[in-house]
Amino acid sequence: MANFFKATNKKQTLGQQININIERLDHNGCGVGQYQNKPVFVEGTLLHESVLAKIFEKKGKYSRAKLIEVTDQSEHRVDAECAHFKVCGGCDLQHLNFDQHLTFKQEKVAQLYTRHNINAQLPWQPSIESSPWHYRRKARIGVQYNKAGQATIGFRQRATNQLTAIKHCPVLVAPLKDIFSQLKAVIQQLTIHSAIGHVEVVVTEQTTLIVRQLKAMNKADKQRWHDAAKKYNWQVVIDNGDNVTPLFEITELQYYLPNHIEIKFEPKDFIQVNHDVNVKMIEQAMQWLALKPTDKVLDLFCGLGNFTLPLAQQVHSVVGVEGLQVMVDKAKDNALTNKINNCSFYQADLNADWSSALWNKAGFDKVLLDPARAGAYQALEQLLKLSIPSILYISCDPSSLARDSELILAQGYKMEKISIMEMFPQTKHIETMVLFSR
Ligand SMILES: C[S@@+](CC[C@H](N)C(=O)[O-])C[C@H]1O[C@@H](n2cnc3c(N)ncnc32)[C@H](O)[C@@H]1O
């Protein structure tokens, strides 16, 4: 086999133009075909398309080629909405008709499950949908300077660390429509050069900017931020790497969930980026868990209490566990604000040994876990010892989800329901909910 690859390898040369049929999309949404028995990855192509592409990277087992022309195009190909598509690394799927995105995502999850030997028919439920555009309420906007001190303001280009200048980003919520030109106007005027690393933006009832300031600000630059804040109706917070300090008094940040639940947060705290999908996700989680007034529920990776507080309104009690003490404090505060007193919050590194933690007791009826992209393997190894009858897993990374599901199923659980949630439309990112029971 090795000799075979060697032999065929010689026939592919850098810069060579090849005609290729796209036979599958990888989990990043990149088209893959075979050329001389070797996979060739061609970005911007779709399943069943024939394309002309130019090889720009040759590795032992695969090559990468740049799309030159689609010679036979998919019925699902559409023109990308955004002028920056293909260059900007933010969106991957704009050339695929939106009605196909969920199908693509569902197939990717199914393929990853197959890789983990989970071959049975998956109990798919209807996906949670999103509006295709203007859904993102939080983003990090990069700032880079050239030698002349001119700033590029935008997002990272595909597969590089360089920024591409952005004019408009159609996935950001409406109040951020002109954010790039507005930021450019302020940043170019600052007297201290190369002072800004990036700017995070969060939209709730206000638009808040968290400005990563790399050099101490002088009075004149402070005034420029003040003036811009007034003009554009921003709240500005300065992050100097050690402290996050409001430039002037700001209104507390919060978002609302059904039943008048108010979730307060600090500008840099994790919040789910797509508000509408977050609300639908919480509703579905509560429905799937078939909550009873007598239930005792555990909420792992609970953050600010985004799931904990709505759950607590319907059950006997909820224990929320989170790694960051600041989030735990905020979650406790959120419970108080909402006058919800049947939940308690604890700090713990869930990837470490928590066998002696106070909250680690038998008797939970249901557990919800919502880990970061790395998943929850170490947490699950311990959690599974509690034999909790229902496990609801919210995942933002299907690879770690498939790996963790294998562990859960090996302990005698059955997968009851699974669905995709369109948390990040136009991108390859996949959010999934799975319910297991035993
Ligand atoms: C995807 S967020 C979910 C937060 C919350 N459930 C929500 O819906 O807003 C993951 C959370 O896990 C926390 N986390 C990450 N690693 C952790 C660890 N090793 N132990 C405990 N918590 C952790 C993060 O601080 C973050 O709040």
Ligand as a Chemical Component Dictionary entry (heavy atoms), coordinates in Angstrom:
data_LIG
# 
_chem_comp.id                   LIG 
_chem_comp.type                 NON-POLYMER 
_chem_comp.pdbx_formal_charge   0 
_chem_comp.three_letter_code    LIG 
# 
loop_
_chem_comp_atom.comp_id 
_chem_comp_atom.atom_id 
_chem_comp_atom.alt_atom_id 
_chem_comp_atom.type_symbol 
_chem_comp_atom.charge 
_chem_comp_atom.model_Cartn_x 
_chem_comp_atom.model_Cartn_y 
_chem_comp_atom.model_Cartn_z 
_chem_comp_atom.pdbx_ordinal 
LIG C1  C1  C 0  -20.484 25.803 27.042 1  
LIG S1  S1  S 1  -20.344 26.712 28.534 2  
LIG C2  C2  C 0  -21.945 26.406 29.178 3  
LIG C3  C3  C 0  -22.370 27.313 30.301 4  
LIG C4  C4  C 0  -23.838 27.271 30.652 5  
LIG N1  N1  N 0  -24.364 25.937 30.755 6  
LIG C5  C5  C 0  -24.675 28.084 29.672 7  
LIG O1  O1  O 0  -25.579 27.519 29.017 8  
LIG O2  O2  O -1 -24.477 29.307 29.562 9  
LIG C6  C6  C 0  -19.286 25.684 29.438 10 
LIG C7  C7  C 0  -19.040 26.101 30.861 11 
LIG O3  O3  O 0  -18.160 25.121 31.445 12 
LIG C8  C8  C 0  -17.229 25.768 32.280 13 
LIG N2  N2  N 0  -16.060 24.864 32.353 14 
LIG C9  C9  C 0  -15.127 24.650 31.399 15 
LIG N3  N3  N 0  -14.228 23.735 31.831 16 
LIG C10 C10 C 0  -14.618 23.351 33.055 17 
LIG C11 C11 C 0  -14.106 22.416 33.997 18 
LIG N4  N4  N 0  -13.016 21.714 33.756 19 
LIG N5  N5  N 0  -14.780 22.260 35.156 20 
LIG C12 C12 C 0  -15.907 22.961 35.408 21 
LIG N6  N6  N 0  -16.425 23.866 34.556 22 
LIG C13 C13 C 0  -15.789 24.061 33.399 23 
LIG C14 C14 C 0  -16.970 27.098 31.598 24 
LIG O4  O4  O 0  -16.485 28.057 32.542 25 
LIG C15 C15 C 0  -18.341 27.445 31.054 26 
LIG O5  O5  O 0  -19.088 28.198 31.983 27 
# 
loop_
_chem_comp_bond.comp_id 
_chem_comp_bond.atom_id_1 
_chem_comp_bond.atom_id_2 
_chem_comp_bond.value_order 
_chem_comp_bond.pdbx_ordinal 
LIG C1  S1  SING 1  
LIG S1  C2  SING 2  
LIG S1  C6  SING 3  
LIG C2  C3  SING 4  
LIG C3  C4  SING 5  
LIG C4  N1  SING 6  
LIG C4  C5  SING 7  
LIG C5  O1  DOUB 8  
LIG C5  O2  SING 9  
LIG C6  C7  SING 10 
LIG C7  O3  SING 11 
LIG C7  C15 SING 12 
LIG O3  C8  SING 13 
LIG C8  N2  SING 14 
LIG C8  C14 SING 15 
LIG N2  C9  SING 16 
LIG N2  C13 SING 17 
LIG C9  N3  DOUB 18 
LIG N3  C10 SING 19 
LIG C10 C11 SING 20 
LIG C10 C13 DOUB 21 
LIG C11 N4  SING 22 
LIG C11 N5  DOUB 23 
LIG N5  C12 SING 24 
LIG C12 N6  DOUB 25 
LIG N6  C13 SING 26 
LIG C14 O4  SING 27 
LIG C14 C15 SING 28 
LIG C15 O5  SING 29 
# 
